[in-house]
Amino acid sequence: MNRLWVRLTLAFLLVTSLMAVFVAGAIMWSAGRQFRGYLAQPGVFARGGALDVLEAHYEAHGSWAGVADSLRAARPRLRRGAFPERRPLLLVADAQGKIVYDEAVRERIGQTLDPFALASAQPVVVNDVVVGYLLAGSPDFDPLGPLERRFLGDLQRSVILIALVGAGLGIAVGLFVSRSLSRPLAIVAQAAHAFARRDWSQRVPLKETAHIAEVAEVAQAFNHMADSLQQAEAQRRNLMADVAHELRTPLTVIQGSLRALLDGVHPLQMKEIAAVYDETRLLSRLVEDVRELALAEARQLPMTIRTVDVGAALQAMAERFAAAADAHQVALGVSVPEGLPPAQADPDRLAQVLHNLVSNAFRHTPPGGRITLSAEAQPAAVRMSVRDTGEGIPEEDLPRVFDRFYRGDRSRSRSTGGAGLGLAIAKSLVENMGGQIGVESRQGQGSVFWFTLPALDHPEQSS
């Protein structure tokens, strides 16, 4: 199976088994070696009587002359000692380490023991004086008897049993750990599959993934993505419903007017044709706004970014609305400080943004009010504002003023209040030019719509 928990479990099983086999083998090898070494050391086999024989010989003769005869004479008693079945071959050296008796290799008599062998030898002490040394003369001597072999066998079985139990515990722990590691990922995958089935409310429970930091980060990222996609889906549905609603009104008017003309309810006069024509213009404007907004949000709207004189752009927009200001009895002014740096923007799109904001201000400013276009320099940016003295925007509506088809005053008709796309288009255009847009408002005190555009790094290069 290609499951993560299966792979992790198999990995734990392999590692645990290898470690159990290695540790068990090492323990059995070391225990057997150490036990054999213990039995073969002089202090053990000396208990069989060899040490007593050597001490008695030296006390009787005062030297090691004839030690071979004394050991041969005591051989029957030595066989009944520590190793009744097989006695180790003996090696005796004098106090200086010179070999005086070697039962294994007689040719070594007269040679001197190396310091390592001498250090492991059993000293022969007579009258509190070390007169010689005793040790096993055959390095391959096996001191194991039936009891010793039974002891090693029991030890080996115990080690194997402990290794098997340890391996089982390791596998159980590995299975638990692997399942705990893979379960959060399975929860994320389950949420993803549910989301793919268009269950937009599906989220990953963070408590189920909090114990693994990396998986918790993936779960949080998934939830953020799900929130964004759910919001985008809701906006798409709302857009389709809003477009259908906005298109239905002019189409209904056109259809009704044409039906009245065909049925002879209204005479075929220029004013009737003009009414139908006005509705087609409204319909065409709505379709163009939707198309332009779609291109702007997809960042596919053509842009020609170049240096723009912000003061001149504001002044031109004020002159464009001068007649409308007189007609609405609204004061329209421009406030631009000296030394304002030029901005980097598309002049036509900048004019379109200003036109949308100023048009919106006129719709909400009563006669006797004032609209002010202003600009100020900011670090690496130029901020432009459109301030009005209208009724203001309710606080609960502020987060939605730039939404598509949103109109705070529902009583306004589409001919006077617009379709609710102007501010959404302005927001997309500003963001496409690398700026930001926002609004500040208090009910009864007017509103300030502002946006920023990147400033030219070196004004002197704006020629």
N, C-alpha and C positions, 0 to 999 in steps of 0.2 A: 504493500500500500504506500501511496505517496503522501501520506498524512504527516504533518509535522510531529505530532505526539508519538506516532509509530517510529519515526526516524530517531527522535530523541530517546525513546525507550530502548531501541536497539543499540544506540550509542552507549547509554548507561549500562546495558547488559554486557556489551563487549568490554567496556572499560572495567566494570566490576569483576567480570569473569577473569580477565587477564590479571588484574591485581590480586584476586583471590588465589589463582594458580601460582603466581609468582611468590606471594607471601608464604603460602603453604609450603611450596618447594624449598624456599629459602630457610624457613623454620626447621623443616625436617632435616635438611642437609646440615644446617648449623648445629642442631641438637645432637644428631648422630655423631658428628665430628667432635663436638665438645665432650660428649659422653665417653667416646672412645679415648679421647685424650686424657680425660679425668681418670679412667680406669688404668690407663697405661702409664700414668706418671709414677715416679719412684715412690712417692708417699703412699700409694695404694698397694703396689705390688710388694713394697717393703714390709707390709704387715704380714706377708706370708712367711717371714722368718729370715729372709736374706740379710736384712740389716743387722739382726741379732747375731747371725753367724759371722758377719764381717767384723762387728765390734768385738766379739769374743776372740776371733783370730788375731786381731791387732793387739788386744790386751795380752794374749798368750805369747806372741812372737815379737811384738814391738816393731814389726814391719809387715810388708805385704808379701814377703817371700812365702811360698807355699799356699797362697790363697786359693789356687785352683783345687788343691787337694781338699781343703776344708769345705769348699762349695760342693765338690763331687760327693763328699761323704754326707753332706746334709741334703742332697737332692731328694731323697724320698720324703723328707719332712717338708721341703719347699713345695712339692706337688700337692700336698694337702692344705696349702695355704690359701691365698686369695684367688688363685686360678687352678682349681683341682683338675680341670680337663686339659688345660694348656698353659704352661708357665712361660712367662716372657724370658727371652734370652738376656742374660745379665752382662753388664759392662762395669768394671771397677777402675777408678783412677786414684792416684795418690793425691796428697794435699796440693801439689803443684799442677794437677790436671793431667799428668802423664798416665796413659792407659797401662795398667798392670795386669788386667784380666779382661778378655773379650770372648764371650761364649759364641758370638755370631761370626765374627771375622778375626781370626787369630793374627792375621798379618798386621792388624792395627796396633798390636801391643808395642809399646814404646813411643807411640805417637802422642801428641798433646791435644787435648780436647779444645775445640774453639770456644770462645767466651759464651756464645748462645747456648751450646749444649751444656756447658759447665753451670750456667745459670739455672737450667731446668733440672739439674741432678739433685739427688737426695744426699745431703752431707752425712758422713760417718763420723760421729763424735765420740771420743774416748777421753775421759777426765777433762771435759769441757774444752777440748781442743779438736778442731776439724783435722782428721788424719787422712780423709779420702772422700770419694764420691761414688754413688751408686746410681745407675740409670739403665734403661732398657737398651740393649745393644742392637735390636732389630727394629728399624723404623716401620716395617709393615706388620708388626705384631698386632693381632686382633684380640683384644681382651674380652670380647663379648661371649658370655655363656648363655645358657637357656633363659635364666632370669633376666639378664641384661637385654637379650633380644626381645623377650616378652615386653619388657618395659618400653623399649624403643617402638615396638609395634603398637602398643597402646597409645603412646605419644603421637605416633603418626596418624592413627585413626582419629584421635581427638582433634588434631590440627585440621584434618580433612573435614571433619564434621563442623568445626568452627568456621572453616573457609566456606563451606556450603551455606551455613546459616548467614554468614556475613554477605555472601553473594546474593542470597534471597532477600535480605534486608535492603541491600543496595539496589536490587532490581525494583523492589516495592517503592523505595524512596524515589528512584528514577522515574517510575511510572507516575507517581504522584506529582513530581516536579514537572515532568513533561506535559501532563494533562493541565496542570495549573498554568503553564506557559502558553499552551496552545488554545486553551478555552477562551481567553480574551480575544484572540485573533478570530476564533470561530464566531464570537458574538459580533465582531465588526463585520465579518463576511455575511452573517445572517442579516444584519441591518442593511448592508449594501444590496443584497439580493432583494430585500423587501422594497428598498428605495427604487431599484430598477423596475419593480412591478408597479411603479407610480404610487407607492404608499408614501406620500410626501411628509407625513407626520412621523415617520420612523426615525429614531435617534438611537445612538449607542449609549447605554447607561454607564456613566462615568465611574460609578462605584464598582462596577464589575471589572474595570480595567485599571483602577488606580494603583494597584500593587506593582505594576510594571510600567516604569516611566515611559519607555519608548512606545508601548502599546497605548498608554494613556494619551500621548501626544497624537498618535494616529487617530484615536477615537475623537479627540477634541477637533482635530482638523476635519474629520469626516462630518462631525456635527456642524461645524462652521460652513462647510461646503453644502450640507443639506439645507441649512438655513438660507444660504444664498440662492440655491436652486429653487427652494420652495417659494421664496420671495419673487424670484424671476418668473416662476410659473404663474404665481398669482398676478403679477404685473402683465404677463402675456394674456391671461384670460381677461383681465380688466381692460386691457388695450383692445382686444377683439370686441368685447361688449361695448366699450365706449365708441370705437370706430363705427360699429353697426348702428349704435344709437345716434351718433352725430350725422351719419350719412342718411339715416332714415327720414330725418326731419325735412331737409331740402328736397329729397326725392318725393316725399309725400306731398309737399306743396306743389312741386312741378307736376306730379301726376294728377293731383286734384284740379289744378288750373287748366291743364290740357284737357281733362275730361269735361270740365265745365265749358270750355270753348267748343269741344266737339259736340256736346249735347245742346249747344245753343243757350246755355244758362247765362253765359257772359258773351257779349258781342266781341267779335274779333277787332279789338282796338289796340292802339300802340301801348296804352298803359298796362293792358293785360299781358302783352308780349314783354314789356319791360319788367313786370313782376317776375315772370318766368325766367327772364334773362338774369335778374339779380340773384335768383336762387341758384342758377347754374354757376354764377360767379362765386357764390358762397361755397358751393359744392367743389368747384375747382380749387379754391383757396384751401379748403380743408384737406383735399387729396394731396396737394402740393406740400402743405405743412406736415402731413403724416410721412410723406416720402422723404422730405428733408430731415425730419427728426430721426427716421430710421437710418439714413445715411450718416448723420452726425453721431448717433449712438454706436454705430458700427465702425466709426472712425474712417469712413470711406468718402467723406465729403471733401472735395478738392479745396486746398488751402494754399494761398500765396502769401507767405509770411514775409513781411518787410518792415522797415522803419516807418512808424506812424506818429505824426504830431498829435498828441492827445488833445491839447488845447484847441487846435483847429478842428478836430473831429467833433468835440463837444459844441463848439460855436456853430458849426455847420448844422448839427442836429437841432440846435435851438432855433436857428433861422428857418429850418424846415417846418417846425411846429409853431412858428410865430403866429400864423393866421388862425390856427386852431386855438392857441392861447387867447387870442383876442375874442374869438367866438365864444369860448367857454368862460371868459372873464377870469382867467387864471394868469397870475404873474409867472413868467418863465425867465430864469436867470442862469448865468454861467459863472462859476468861481474856479479860476485856475491860478495857482501861485506862480511866481517868477522862477525861472530856472528849472521848470519841470522837465525831467528827461523824457525822451521819446520812448515809445513802447514797441515791442516786436509783435505784430499782429497782421491779420489779413484785413485790409481797410474795408472791404465790402462786408465781411462778416462782423467786424466791429460796428459798422453802421447799423447792421441788422440787429445786433444785440441792443444797442442804444435805442433803436426805434421800438423794439418790443417793450423795453423797460419804460420808456417815456409814454408810449401808448397806454401801458398799464397804469401809469401814474395819472394820466388824464382821466381814465375811466373812474378813478377812485378819489379824485380831488374835486370838491364842490366849487361853485363860483365864489370868487373872493379869496381862493386859496393860492398857494404858491408851490411851484416845482423848481428845484435847483439842481443843475448839473454841475458836479464838482470833481476835482481830481487832486491827488496828493502823491508825493513820492514815498516809497517804502524801500527797505533793503532789497535790491535786485528786482523790484517790481513797481508798477504804477497802479494805484487804486483809483477807480472811478466810481462815482456814486450818483444815484438819482433819488433825490429826497422829495417827498410830497407832504402836504398837510391835510391828507384825507382822513377817512374814518379809522384807519389802522387795520391791523389784522389780529384776530383773536389768537391768544397764545396757543391754543390747541391746534390751530390751523397752520402755524408757522412751519412745522416739519414737512408739510405737504404742498407748499405753494409751488414747488418746482416739479410736482408730479404731472404726468400727462393727463389731460382732460380734467384737471382739477380747477374748480371755480369756487372761491370762498362764498360769493354772493350768488345763491341759487336762483334768486329772483330775476337776475339779468338774462336777457335773451341772447341768443347766439349772435345776433346782428350787432348788439351793443356790447355784450360781454365777452365775445370771442368764444372759441371752442375749447379754450384751456390748454393750448399747445404753445403759446408764445413764450412763457417762462421756461418751459421744458426745453424748447429749442435754444433759448438764450443760454441755459445751463450747459447743454451739450456743445454749443459753439465755443463758449469760454473755455471749457475743459479741453476741447480739441486744439485751442491755441495755447495751451499750457498754463492756464490760469485757474482761479477759483471764483465761485460766486456765492453770495449769501444774502440774507435779509435780516433787518432789525426793525421791530415794530412794536408799538403799544397802542392798544385800542383807544381811539379818540385823540391820538397825538401824531398820527401819520406814520409813514414807513420810509425806510431807507434801503433801497436795493443797491448792493455794491458788488463789484467784481474786480479782480486783479489780472494784470497781464505782465509778462516778463519785460523788464526795462532793458534798454540798450546798455551794454557794459560800458561803452565809451561814447558819450554824447557827441564828442567832437568828430566822430566818424559818421555822423548821420547825414552827410551830404548826399 
